[in-house]
């Protein structure tokens, strides 16, 4: 599958008017776009098959061509998954923001057997 590098560069230049864009970055974006297209297509086939099953149960004929609805649903799922993956773990040298809160290892409960006593 060939995706024109010039088209990708033009799209990138629309959003990066003050920066030069290297050829390696354009090639990298092309490869990422190819991978995203593959994943969306795989997920779209699953959505499309599900759609056809529902159509058959309703007595409608099966669709033969992968439609925009299936692509849209698949794109939502794939892109949502990509966004969640980007929020992964941090490098080991960066401590968690909650490290300071772990100073107290044990938590004690007040000893209240009698319900009439109020703990303040």
Secondary structure, DSSP 4 states (H G I P E B T S, - for coil): ----HHHHHHHHHHH-TTS---HHHHHHHHHHHHHHHHHHHHHHHHHHHHHHHHHHHTTPPPP-S--HHHHHHHHHHHHHHHHHHTT-PPPTTSPPTTGGGGG-----------TTSPP-
